[in-house]
């Protein structure tokens, strides 16, 4: 059955009690993803929408997400969870130094629902040696 495969990489630490020491960690190899065509096909097979209908809905959905993010608004994805725009400010010495310019670039936070968290808990892993 499919599993997520990792290779072993090394890194020389720069700080802390292990500074200058070579440490090893697992890093994901060739992360696979379902193509948009496959997503469209699988959705159209599980409901009454054609692949073209699904494609049109996904394009419209992408536009809605962009519009909401530009306004600083999150998007509820129903059974999948929520997408939220997120940013925070850099640490400054005084309250007066805290300005819009000290905000870090915005990122997307994904808050998955329980079913997604459960699926993540079922991933099988393998370390390639």
C-alpha positions as CSV (number, residue, x, y, z in Angstrom):
1,X,0.0,0.0,0.0
2,X,1.2,3.6,-0.6
3,X,3.3,5.3,1.9
4,X,5.3,8.5,2.3
5,X,9.0,7.9,1.8
6,X,11.8,9.9,3.4
7,X,15.5,10.1,2.7
8,X,18.1,10.9,5.4
9,X,19.7,14.3,5.2
10,X,22.4,15.9,7.3
11,X,22.9,19.4,8.6
12,X,25.6,21.1,10.6
13,X,24.0,23.0,13.5
14,X,24.9,26.6,13.9
15,X,23.8,27.3,17.5
16,X,22.8,25.6,20.8
17,X,24.6,22.9,22.8
18,X,25.1,20.8,19.6
19,X,26.6,23.7,17.6
20,X,29.1,22.5,15.0
21,X,27.8,19.0,15.2
22,X,26.4,17.1,12.1
23,X,22.8,16.1,12.8
24,X,20.6,13.9,10.7
25,X,16.9,14.1,9.8
26,X,14.2,12.5,7.6
27,X,13.2,14.6,4.6
28,X,10.3,13.7,2.3
29,X,11.3,12.4,-1.1
30,X,9.3,13.3,-4.3
31,X,6.1,14.2,-2.7
32,X,3.3,13.0,-4.9
33,X,0.1,14.9,-5.5
34,X,-3.2,14.2,-7.3
35,X,-3.3,16.3,-10.6
36,X,-6.1,18.8,-11.0
37,X,-7.4,16.6,-13.9
38,X,-7.6,13.6,-11.6
39,X,-9.3,15.7,-8.9
40,X,-11.9,16.8,-11.5
41,X,-12.4,13.3,-12.7
42,X,-12.8,11.8,-9.2
43,X,-15.3,14.4,-8.2
44,X,-17.3,14.0,-11.4
45,X,-17.4,10.2,-10.8
46,X,-18.8,10.7,-7.3
47,X,-21.6,13.2,-8.1
48,X,-23.7,14.5,-10.9
49,X,-21.2,17.2,-12.0
50,X,-19.2,16.8,-15.2
51,X,-15.4,17.3,-15.1
52,X,-15.9,20.6,-16.9
53,X,-18.5,21.7,-14.2
54,X,-16.0,20.7,-11.5
55,X,-13.2,22.7,-13.2
56,X,-15.5,25.8,-13.5
57,X,-16.4,25.5,-9.8
58,X,-12.8,25.1,-8.7
59,X,-11.7,28.2,-10.8
60,X,-14.6,30.2,-9.2
61,X,-13.6,28.9,-5.8
62,X,-10.0,30.0,-6.3
63,X,-11.2,33.5,-7.2
64,X,-13.4,33.6,-4.1
65,X,-10.5,32.6,-1.9
66,X,-8.3,35.3,-3.4
67,X,-11.0,37.9,-2.9
68,X,-11.5,36.9,0.7
69,X,-7.8,36.8,1.5
70,X,-7.3,40.3,0.0
71,X,-9.9,41.5,2.5
72,X,-8.3,39.5,5.4
73,X,-11.2,37.1,5.6
74,X,-10.9,33.3,6.1
75,X,-12.8,30.7,4.0
76,X,-14.9,27.8,5.5
77,X,-14.3,24.6,3.5
78,X,-17.1,22.6,5.1
79,X,-15.9,19.0,5.7
80,X,-12.3,20.0,5.0
81,X,-11.9,22.8,7.6
82,X,-11.0,26.4,7.2
83,X,-8.4,28.5,5.3
84,X,-7.3,31.6,7.1
85,X,-4.9,34.4,6.0
86,X,-2.3,34.9,8.8
87,X,0.5,37.3,9.6
88,X,2.2,38.6,12.7
89,X,4.6,41.4,13.4
90,X,8.3,41.1,14.0
91,X,9.5,41.7,17.6
92,X,10.2,45.4,18.2
93,X,11.8,47.1,21.2
94,X,9.1,49.6,21.8
95,X,5.3,49.9,21.0
96,X,6.0,52.9,18.9
97,X,8.2,50.8,16.5
98,X,5.3,48.4,15.8
99,X,3.9,49.5,12.5
100,X,2.2,47.9,9.4
101,X,5.7,47.8,7.9
102,X,6.9,45.4,10.7
103,X,4.3,42.8,9.7
104,X,5.7,39.6,8.1
105,X,4.4,38.5,4.7
106,X,1.0,36.8,5.0
107,X,0.7,33.0,4.9
108,X,-2.2,30.6,4.6
109,X,-3.1,28.7,7.8
110,X,-5.1,25.5,7.3
111,X,-7.3,24.5,10.2
112,X,-8.4,20.9,9.2
113,X,-11.6,19.3,10.5
114,X,-11.4,16.0,12.4
115,X,-11.8,13.8,9.3
116,X,-8.7,15.4,7.7
117,X,-6.8,15.0,11.0
118,X,-7.8,11.4,11.2
119,X,-6.6,10.8,7.6
120,X,-3.3,12.4,8.4
121,X,-3.0,10.1,11.4
122,X,-3.2,7.1,9.0
123,X,-0.3,8.0,6.8
124,X,2.3,5.2,6.6
125,X,5.9,6.2,6.6
126,X,9.2,4.6,5.4
127,X,12.8,5.8,5.7
128,X,14.9,4.9,2.7
129,X,18.4,3.9,3.9
